[in-house]
Amino acid sequence: MLEIIGELLIQLIGEAFVQLGLHSLAEPLNRPPNPWLAALGYFLFGAMLGGGSLWLFPGNLVPEPWRVANLIVTPLVVGAMIATMGAWRARRSLPVLRIDRFAYGYLFALALAIVRYFFAA
C-alpha cells in the first residue's frame, strides 16, 4: 500500500512542478495553442518526466500484482486532483491553463505511468 501511495505522490509532485513552470511561462505566451497539439505536448512531457523519475526511483514502487491497477487508477486520481486544483484556481480568479483540466492532467499522468510501468526495473 505504501508503494502505491509513493507512486501517486511521484505523479502529483511531478505535475505540481509542471504546473508551476507552465503558469510562470503562460503570461508571455497569451495565444492559446491548438488543443490536440497541447494534448500531445502534455503526453510527451509526462513521458519525459516518467523517464527522469526512473533515475531517482529505478525500481518498481508498486508490487507486481498491483502494477496494472496502478497504471489505470493513478492517472485517473491525478487527473481528478489536478482538475480540482484548476477549479480552485478559477474560483479565486487565478490564471487557469489547459493542464488544470482533467483530460490534460490525465494524459500527463498516464504517460508518466506508462513509462514507469514498462521501464522500471
DSSP file (Angstrom, degrees, kcal/mol; ACC not computed):
  #  RESIDUE AA STRUCTURE BP1 BP2  ACC     N-H-->O    O-->H-N    N-H-->O    O-->H-N    TCO  KAPPA ALPHA  PHI   PSI    X-CA   Y-CA   Z-CA
    1    1 A M     >        0   0    0      0, 0.0     4,-2.0     0, 0.0     5,-0.2   0.000 360.0 360.0 360.0 -39.1    0.0    0.0    0.0
    2    2 A L  H  >  +     0   0    0      1,-0.2     4,-2.2     2,-0.2     5,-0.1   0.851 360.0  55.0 -63.3 -34.1    2.9    2.4    0.8
    3    3 A E  H  > S+     0   0    0      2,-0.2     4,-2.4     1,-0.2    -1,-0.2   0.898 106.2  50.5 -66.0 -40.0    4.3    1.8   -2.7
    4    4 A I  H  > S+     0   0    0      2,-0.2     4,-2.3     1,-0.2    -2,-0.2   0.914 110.8  48.6 -64.9 -42.2    1.0    2.8   -4.3
    5    5 A I  H  X S+     0   0    0     -4,-2.0     4,-2.5     1,-0.2    -1,-0.2   0.892 110.4  52.8 -63.5 -38.8    0.9    6.0   -2.3
    6    6 A G  H  X S+     0   0    0     -4,-2.2     4,-2.3     2,-0.2    -2,-0.2   0.912 108.9  48.7 -61.7 -43.7    4.6    6.6   -3.3
    7    7 A E  H  X S+     0   0    0     -4,-2.4     4,-1.9     2,-0.2    -2,-0.2   0.908 111.9  49.4 -63.2 -42.3    3.7    6.2   -7.0
    8    8 A L  H  X S+     0   0    0     -4,-2.3     4,-2.6     1,-0.2    -2,-0.2   0.911 110.5  50.4 -62.7 -42.8    0.8    8.6   -6.6
    9    9 A L  H  X S+     0   0    0     -4,-2.5     4,-2.9     2,-0.2     5,-0.3   0.888 106.3  55.1 -64.4 -39.5    3.0   11.1   -4.8
   10   10 A I  H  X S+     0   0    0     -4,-2.3     4,-2.3     1,-0.2    -1,-0.2   0.935 112.7  43.0 -57.9 -45.8    5.6   11.0   -7.6
   11   11 A Q  H  X S+     0   0    0     -4,-1.9     4,-2.4     2,-0.2    -2,-0.2   0.900 115.2  48.3 -70.0 -40.2    3.0   11.8  -10.1
   12   12 A L  H  X S+     0   0    0     -4,-2.6     4,-2.3     2,-0.2    -2,-0.2   0.931 114.3  45.1 -65.5 -44.8    1.3   14.5   -8.1
   13   13 A I  H  X S+     0   0    0     -4,-2.9     4,-2.2     2,-0.2    -2,-0.2   0.912 113.4  51.1 -65.8 -42.0    4.6   16.2   -7.2
   14   14 A G  H  X S+     0   0    0     -4,-2.3     4,-2.0    -5,-0.3    -2,-0.2   0.923 112.0  46.1 -60.0 -44.5    5.8   16.0  -10.8
   15   15 A E  H  X S+     0   0    0     -4,-2.4     4,-2.8     1,-0.2    -1,-0.2   0.863 108.7  56.0 -68.9 -34.3    2.6   17.5  -12.1
   16   16 A A  H  X S+     0   0    0     -4,-2.3     4,-2.4     2,-0.2    -1,-0.2   0.913 108.3  48.1 -62.4 -41.6    2.7   20.3   -9.4
   17   17 A F  H  X S+     0   0    0     -4,-2.2     4,-2.3     2,-0.2    -2,-0.2   0.888 111.0  51.2 -65.6 -37.9    6.2   21.2  -10.7
   18   18 A V  H  X S+     0   0    0     -4,-2.0     4,-3.0     2,-0.2     5,-0.2   0.929 110.1  49.5 -63.7 -44.5    4.9   21.2  -14.3
   19   19 A Q  H  X S+     0   0    0     -4,-2.8     4,-3.0     2,-0.2     5,-0.3   0.922 109.5  51.7 -60.3 -43.5    2.0   23.5  -13.3
   20   20 A L  H  X S+     0   0    0     -4,-2.4     4,-1.6     1,-0.2    -1,-0.2   0.934 113.9  43.9 -58.6 -46.6    4.4   25.8  -11.6
   21   21 A G  H  X S+     0   0    0     -4,-2.3     4,-1.3     2,-0.2    -2,-0.2   0.906 115.4  47.5 -65.6 -42.3    6.6   26.0  -14.7
   22   22 A L  H  X S+     0   0    0     -4,-3.0     4,-1.1     1,-0.2    -2,-0.2   0.888 110.2  51.5 -69.4 -38.6    3.7   26.4  -17.1
   23   23 A H  H  X S+     0   0    0     -4,-3.0     4,-0.6    -5,-0.2     3,-0.2   0.875 109.6  51.0 -65.3 -34.8    1.9   29.1  -15.0
   24   24 A S  H  < S+     0   0    0     -4,-1.6    -1,-0.2    -5,-0.3    -2,-0.2   0.793 115.6  41.9 -72.9 -25.8    5.2   31.0  -14.9
   25   25 A L  H  X S+     0   0    0     -4,-1.3     4,-0.8     1,-0.1    -1,-0.2   0.552  96.1  82.1 -93.3  -8.6    5.5   30.8  -18.7
   26   26 A A  H  < S+     0   0    0     -4,-1.1     3,-0.4    -3,-0.2    -2,-0.1   0.852  78.8  63.5 -69.6 -36.3    1.9   31.4  -19.5
   27   27 A E  T  < S+     0   0    0     -4,-0.6     3,-0.3     1,-0.2    -1,-0.2   0.913 104.0  44.1 -61.9 -47.1    1.8   35.2  -19.4
   28   28 A P  T  4 S+     0   0    0      0, 0.0     2,-0.9     0, 0.0    -1,-0.2   0.784 110.9  58.8 -68.8 -21.9    4.2   35.9  -22.2
   29   29 A L     <  +     0   0    0     -4,-0.8    -4,-0.0    -3,-0.4    -2,-0.0  -0.617  62.5 155.7-105.7  71.9    2.5   33.3  -24.4
   30   30 A N        +     0   0    0     -2,-0.9    -1,-0.2    -3,-0.3    -3,-0.1   0.729  43.5  94.7 -73.5 -23.1   -1.0   34.6  -24.5
   31   31 A R  S    S-     0   0    0     -3,-0.2     0, 0.0     1,-0.1     0, 0.0  -0.577  80.7-124.8 -73.0 122.7   -2.0   33.0  -27.7
   32   32 A P        -     0   0    0      0, 0.0    -2,-0.1     0, 0.0    -1,-0.1  -0.468  25.5-128.5 -71.2 137.0   -3.8   29.6  -26.9
   33   33 A P        -     0   0    0      0, 0.0     3,-0.0     0, 0.0     0, 0.0  -0.273  35.4 -78.8 -77.9 168.1   -2.3   26.6  -28.6
   34   34 A N     >  -     0   0    0      1,-0.1     4,-2.7     2,-0.0     5,-0.2  -0.488  41.1-132.7 -61.1 130.4   -4.1   24.0  -30.7
   35   35 A P  H  > S+     0   0    0      0, 0.0     4,-2.3     0, 0.0    -1,-0.1   0.849 104.8  49.3 -61.4 -34.9   -5.8   21.6  -28.2
   36   36 A W  H  > S+     0   0    0      2,-0.2     4,-2.2     1,-0.2     5,-0.2   0.901 112.8  47.0 -70.4 -39.9   -4.5   18.5  -30.0
   37   37 A L  H  > S+     0   0    0      2,-0.2     4,-2.4     1,-0.2    -1,-0.2   0.892 111.8  51.1 -67.0 -38.9   -1.0   19.8  -30.1
   38   38 A A  H  X S+     0   0    0     -4,-2.7     4,-2.6     2,-0.2    -2,-0.2   0.910 108.8  51.6 -63.4 -41.8   -1.3   20.8  -26.4
   39   39 A A  H  X S+     0   0    0     -4,-2.3     4,-2.2     1,-0.2    -2,-0.2   0.918 111.1  47.4 -61.4 -43.7   -2.5   17.2  -25.6
   40   40 A L  H  X S+     0   0    0     -4,-2.2     4,-2.7     1,-0.2    -1,-0.2   0.906 111.1  52.1 -63.5 -40.7    0.4   15.7  -27.4
   41   41 A G  H  X S+     0   0    0     -4,-2.4     4,-2.6     1,-0.2    -2,-0.2   0.917 110.3  46.9 -62.8 -44.0    2.8   18.1  -25.6
   42   42 A Y  H  X S+     0   0    0     -4,-2.6     4,-2.3     2,-0.2    -1,-0.2   0.886 112.5  50.9 -65.4 -38.0    1.5   17.2  -22.2
   43   43 A F  H  X S+     0   0    0     -4,-2.2     4,-2.1    -5,-0.2    -2,-0.2   0.936 113.3  44.6 -63.6 -46.0    1.7   13.5  -23.0
   44   44 A L  H  X S+     0   0    0     -4,-2.7     4,-2.4     2,-0.2    -2,-0.2   0.890 112.6  51.3 -66.0 -39.1    5.3   13.8  -24.2
   45   45 A F  H  X S+     0   0    0     -4,-2.6     4,-2.4     2,-0.2    -1,-0.2   0.896 109.8  50.3 -65.9 -39.1    6.2   16.0  -21.2
   46   46 A G  H  X S+     0   0    0     -4,-2.3     4,-2.3     2,-0.2    -2,-0.2   0.891 110.0  50.6 -62.8 -40.1    4.7   13.3  -18.9
   47   47 A A  H  X S+     0   0    0     -4,-2.1     4,-2.2     2,-0.2    -2,-0.2   0.894 110.2  49.7 -65.5 -39.3    6.7   10.6  -20.7
   48   48 A M  H  X S+     0   0    0     -4,-2.4     4,-2.4     2,-0.2    -2,-0.2   0.913 111.7  47.9 -65.5 -41.5    9.9   12.7  -20.2
   49   49 A L  H  X S+     0   0    0     -4,-2.4     4,-2.3     2,-0.2    -2,-0.2   0.879 109.6  53.8 -66.8 -36.0    9.2   13.2  -16.5
   50   50 A G  H  X S+     0   0    0     -4,-2.3     4,-0.9     2,-0.2    -2,-0.2   0.912 109.5  47.9 -61.7 -42.5    8.5    9.5  -16.2
   51   51 A G  H >X S+     0   0    0     -4,-2.2     4,-0.6     1,-0.2     3,-0.5   0.902 111.9  49.9 -64.1 -41.0   11.9    8.7  -17.8
   52   52 A G  H >X S+     0   0    0     -4,-2.4     3,-1.1     1,-0.2     4,-1.0   0.857 104.4  58.3 -65.1 -35.0   13.5   11.2  -15.4
   53   53 A S  H 3X S+     0   0    0     -4,-2.3     4,-3.2     1,-0.3    -1,-0.2   0.764  93.9  67.6 -67.7 -22.7   11.8    9.6  -12.4
   54   54 A L  H << S+     0   0    0     -4,-0.9    -1,-0.3    -3,-0.5    -2,-0.2   0.791  96.0  55.0 -67.3 -26.1   13.5    6.3  -13.3
   55   55 A W  H << S+     0   0    0     -3,-1.1    -1,-0.2    -4,-0.6    -2,-0.2   0.886 115.7  37.2 -71.4 -37.9   16.8    7.9  -12.5
   56   56 A L  H  < S+     0   0    0     -4,-1.0    -2,-0.2     1,-0.2    -1,-0.1   0.891 135.8  20.7 -79.1 -41.0   15.6    8.8   -9.0
   57   57 A F     <  +     0   0    0     -4,-3.2    -1,-0.2     1,-0.1    -2,-0.1  -0.719  69.9 169.4-129.6  79.3   13.5    5.7   -8.4
   58   58 A P        +     0   0    0      0, 0.0    63,-2.3     0, 0.0    -1,-0.1   0.760  56.7  70.6 -69.1 -25.0   14.7    3.0  -10.8
   59   59 A G  S    S-     0   0    0     61,-0.2     2,-0.4    62,-0.2    61,-0.1  -0.392  97.0 -87.4 -89.6 167.8   12.8    0.1   -9.2
   60   60 A N        -     0   0    0      1,-0.2    -1,-0.1    60,-0.1     4,-0.1  -0.585  30.8-166.1 -70.1 128.8    9.1   -0.6   -9.3
   61   61 A L  S    S+     0   0    0     -2,-0.4   -55,-0.2    -4,-0.1    -1,-0.2   0.680  74.3  63.4 -86.9 -20.0    7.4    1.1   -6.4
   62   62 A V  S    S-     0   0    0    -59,-0.1     5,-0.1   -58,-0.1    -1,-0.1  -0.899  92.9-113.0-108.9 132.0    4.2   -0.9   -6.8
   63   63 A P    >>  -     0   0    0      0, 0.0     3,-1.8     0, 0.0     4,-0.6  -0.221  36.2-101.3 -61.8 154.7    4.3   -4.7   -6.3
   64   64 A E  G >4 S+     0   0    0      1,-0.3     3,-1.2     2,-0.2     4,-0.4   0.818 116.8  53.7 -49.6 -47.2    3.7   -6.9   -9.3
   65   65 A P  G 34 S+     0   0    0      0, 0.0     4,-0.3     0, 0.0    -1,-0.3   0.745 114.2  43.7 -66.9 -16.5    0.0   -7.8   -8.7
   66   66 A W  G <> S+     0   0    0     -3,-1.8     4,-2.5     1,-0.1    -2,-0.2   0.429  85.1  94.3-104.2  -0.9   -1.0   -4.2   -8.4
   67   67 A R  H <X S+     0   0    0     -3,-1.2     4,-2.0    -4,-0.6    -1,-0.1   0.894  87.1  45.7 -64.8 -41.4    1.0   -2.7  -11.3
   68   68 A V  H  > S+     0   0    0     -4,-0.4     4,-1.5     2,-0.2    -1,-0.2   0.918 113.2  50.3 -68.0 -41.9   -1.8   -2.8  -13.9
   69   69 A A  H  > S+     0   0    0     -4,-0.3     4,-3.3     1,-0.2     5,-0.4   0.907 110.5  50.8 -60.9 -39.9   -4.3   -1.4  -11.4
   70   70 A N  H  X S+     0   0    0     -4,-2.5     4,-1.5     1,-0.2    -1,-0.2   0.889 106.0  55.3 -63.8 -38.8   -1.8    1.4  -10.7
   71   71 A L  H  < S+     0   0    0     -4,-2.0    -1,-0.2    -5,-0.2    -2,-0.2   0.823 118.1  34.8 -63.0 -31.8   -1.5    2.1  -14.4
   72   72 A I  H  X S+     0   0    0     -4,-1.5     4,-0.8    -3,-0.2    -2,-0.2   0.897 124.3  37.7 -88.3 -46.9   -5.3    2.6  -14.7
   73   73 A V  H  X S+     0   0    0     -4,-3.3     4,-2.4    -5,-0.2     3,-0.3   0.908 106.3  60.3 -79.8 -44.0   -6.2    4.2  -11.3
   74   74 A T  H  X S+     0   0    0     -4,-1.5     4,-2.8    -5,-0.4     5,-0.2   0.902 104.8  48.2 -58.7 -46.5   -3.3    6.5  -10.6
   75   75 A P  H  > S+     0   0    0      0, 0.0     4,-2.7     0, 0.0    -1,-0.2   0.875 111.7  52.0 -62.1 -33.4   -3.7    8.7  -13.7
   76   76 A L  H  X S+     0   0    0     -4,-0.8     4,-2.2    -3,-0.3    -2,-0.2   0.924 112.2  45.2 -65.3 -43.5   -7.5    9.0  -13.0
   77   77 A V  H  X S+     0   0    0     -4,-2.4     4,-2.4     2,-0.2     5,-0.2   0.924 114.9  47.5 -65.4 -44.6   -6.8   10.1   -9.5
   78   78 A V  H  X S+     0   0    0     -4,-2.8     4,-2.7    -5,-0.2     5,-0.2   0.927 111.5  50.7 -64.1 -44.4   -4.1   12.6  -10.5
   79   79 A G  H  X S+     0   0    0     -4,-2.7     4,-2.3    -5,-0.2    -1,-0.2   0.905 111.7  48.1 -58.9 -42.0   -6.3   14.0  -13.3
   80   80 A A  H  X S+     0   0    0     -4,-2.2     4,-2.0     2,-0.2    -1,-0.2   0.899 112.4  48.6 -65.9 -40.4   -9.2   14.5  -10.8
   81   81 A M  H  X S+     0   0    0     -4,-2.4     4,-2.2     2,-0.2    -2,-0.2   0.897 111.7  49.0 -67.6 -39.3   -6.9   16.2   -8.3
   82   82 A I  H  X S+     0   0    0     -4,-2.7     4,-2.5     2,-0.2    -2,-0.2   0.905 110.6  50.8 -66.2 -40.9   -5.5   18.5  -11.0
   83   83 A A  H  X S+     0   0    0     -4,-2.3     4,-2.4    -5,-0.2    -2,-0.2   0.882 109.4  51.5 -63.2 -37.1   -9.0   19.4  -12.2
   84   84 A T  H  X S+     0   0    0     -4,-2.0     4,-2.2     2,-0.2    -2,-0.2   0.911 110.0  48.5 -64.5 -42.2   -9.9   20.1   -8.6
   85   85 A M  H  X S+     0   0    0     -4,-2.2     4,-2.4     2,-0.2    -2,-0.2   0.892 110.8  51.7 -64.5 -38.6   -6.9   22.4   -8.3
   86   86 A G  H  X S+     0   0    0     -4,-2.5     4,-2.4    14,-0.3    -2,-0.2   0.897 109.6  48.8 -64.1 -40.7   -7.8   24.1  -11.5
   87   87 A A  H  X S+     0   0    0     -4,-2.4     4,-2.4     2,-0.2    -2,-0.2   0.892 110.3  52.0 -64.8 -39.3  -11.4   24.7  -10.3
   88   88 A W  H  X S+     0   0    0     -4,-2.2     4,-1.1     1,-0.2    -2,-0.2   0.918 110.7  47.8 -61.5 -43.5   -9.9   26.1   -7.1
   89   89 A R  H  <>S+     0   0    0     -4,-2.4     5,-2.9     1,-0.2     3,-0.3   0.905 111.0  51.1 -64.3 -41.0   -7.7   28.5   -9.1
   90   90 A A  H ><5S+     0   0    0     -4,-2.4     3,-1.6     1,-0.2    -2,-0.2   0.895 105.8  54.8 -64.9 -40.1  -10.7   29.5  -11.3
   91   91 A R  H 3<5S+     0   0    0     -4,-2.4    -1,-0.2     1,-0.3    -2,-0.2   0.800 110.1  47.5 -62.9 -27.6  -12.8   30.3   -8.2
   92   92 A R  T 3<5S-     0   0    0     -4,-1.1    -1,-0.3    -3,-0.3    -2,-0.2   0.250 116.8-114.6 -97.6  12.4  -10.1   32.6   -7.0
   93   93 A S  T < 5 +     0   0    0     -3,-1.6    -3,-0.2     1,-0.2    -2,-0.1   0.804  66.9 146.8  58.3  33.4   -9.7   34.3  -10.4
   94   94 A L      < -     0   0    0     -5,-2.9    -1,-0.2    -6,-0.1    -2,-0.1  -0.621  61.1 -80.6 -90.8 157.5   -6.2   32.9  -10.8
   95   95 A P        -     0   0    0      0, 0.0     2,-0.5     0, 0.0    -1,-0.1  -0.335  44.8-156.5 -60.6 136.2   -4.9   32.0  -14.2
   96   96 A V        -     0   0    0     -7,-0.1     2,-0.2    -6,-0.1   -10,-0.0  -0.971   8.5-166.3-117.1 125.9   -6.1   28.6  -15.4
   97   97 A L    >   -     0   0    0     -2,-0.5     3,-1.4     1,-0.1     4,-0.1  -0.514  38.6 -98.3-102.1 173.7   -4.1   26.7  -18.0
   98   98 A R  G >  S+     0   0    0      1,-0.3     3,-2.0    -2,-0.2     6,-0.4   0.870 120.6  63.0 -59.9 -37.1   -5.0   23.7  -20.1
   99   99 A I  G 3  S+     0   0    0      1,-0.3    -1,-0.3     5,-0.2   -13,-0.1   0.663  88.4  72.2 -66.1 -13.2   -3.2   21.4  -17.7
  100  100 A D  G <  S+     0   0    0     -3,-1.4   -14,-0.3   -14,-0.1    -1,-0.3   0.418  84.9  86.7 -79.6   2.7   -5.7   22.5  -15.0
  101  101 A R  S <> S-     0   0    0     -3,-2.0     4,-2.3     1,-0.1     5,-0.3  -0.740  88.2-117.3-102.8 153.7   -8.3   20.4  -16.8
  102  102 A F  H  > S+     0   0    0     -2,-0.3     4,-3.1     1,-0.2     5,-0.2   0.912 108.2  52.2 -55.9 -50.2   -8.9   16.7  -16.2
  103  103 A A  H  > S+     0   0    0      1,-0.2     4,-2.4     2,-0.2    -1,-0.2   0.895 113.1  42.9 -60.1 -43.5   -8.1   15.4  -19.7
  104  104 A Y  H  > S+     0   0    0     -6,-0.4     4,-2.2     2,-0.2    -1,-0.2   0.906 115.9  48.0 -71.5 -40.9   -4.7   17.2  -19.9
  105  105 A G  H  X S+     0   0    0     -4,-2.3     4,-2.4    -7,-0.3    -2,-0.2   0.890 112.3  51.1 -63.2 -39.0   -3.7   16.2  -16.4
  106  106 A Y  H  X S+     0   0    0     -4,-3.1     4,-2.9    -5,-0.3    -2,-0.2   0.926 109.2  49.5 -64.2 -45.7   -4.8   12.7  -17.0
  107  107 A L  H  X S+     0   0    0     -4,-2.4     4,-2.4    -5,-0.2     5,-0.2   0.912 111.4  49.6 -60.7 -42.4   -2.8   12.5  -20.2
  108  108 A F  H  X S+     0   0    0     -4,-2.2     4,-2.0     1,-0.2    -2,-0.2   0.954 115.2  42.4 -59.8 -51.3    0.3   13.8  -18.4
  109  109 A A  H  X S+     0   0    0     -4,-2.4     4,-2.6     1,-0.2    -2,-0.2   0.856 112.2  55.0 -67.1 -35.6   -0.1   11.3  -15.6
  110  110 A L  H  X S+     0   0    0     -4,-2.9     4,-2.7     2,-0.2    -1,-0.2   0.928 108.0  48.3 -63.8 -45.0   -0.9    8.4  -18.0
  111  111 A A  H  X S+     0   0    0     -4,-2.4     4,-2.2     2,-0.2    -2,-0.2   0.918 112.4  48.8 -61.8 -42.9    2.3    9.0  -20.0
  112  112 A L  H  X S+     0   0    0     -4,-2.0     4,-2.1     1,-0.2    -1,-0.2   0.924 113.3  47.4 -61.2 -44.3    4.3    9.1  -16.8
  113  113 A A  H  X S+     0   0    0     -4,-2.6     4,-2.5     2,-0.2    -2,-0.2   0.875 109.9  52.7 -66.6 -38.2    2.7    5.9  -15.5
  114  114 A I  H  X S+     0   0    0     -4,-2.7     4,-2.4     2,-0.2     5,-0.3   0.932 109.9  47.8 -63.6 -45.5    3.2    4.1  -18.9
  115  115 A V  H  X S+     0   0    0     -4,-2.2     4,-2.2     1,-0.2     5,-0.3   0.931 114.8  45.6 -61.4 -45.3    6.9    4.9  -18.9
  116  116 A R  H  X S+     0   0    0     -4,-2.1     4,-1.6     1,-0.2    -1,-0.2   0.869 111.7  53.7 -66.2 -35.6    7.3    3.7  -15.3
  117  117 A Y  H  < S+     0   0    0     -4,-2.5    -2,-0.2     1,-0.2    -1,-0.2   0.932 118.5  32.6 -65.0 -45.6    5.2    0.6  -16.0
  118  118 A F  H  < S+     0   0    0     -4,-2.4    -2,-0.2    -5,-0.2    -1,-0.2   0.749 128.6  33.1 -86.0 -23.7    7.3   -0.6  -18.9
  119  119 A F  H  < S+     0   0    0     -4,-2.2     2,-0.2    -5,-0.3    -3,-0.2   0.553  82.8 108.2-115.5  -7.6   10.8    0.6  -18.0
  120  120 A A     <        0   0    0     -4,-1.6   -61,-0.2    -5,-0.3   -60,-0.1  -0.537 360.0 360.0 -71.2 135.7   11.0    0.4  -14.2
  121  121 A A              0   0    0    -63,-2.3   -62,-0.2    -2,-0.2    -1,-0.1   0.493 360.0 360.0 -71.5 360.0   13.3   -2.4  -13.2
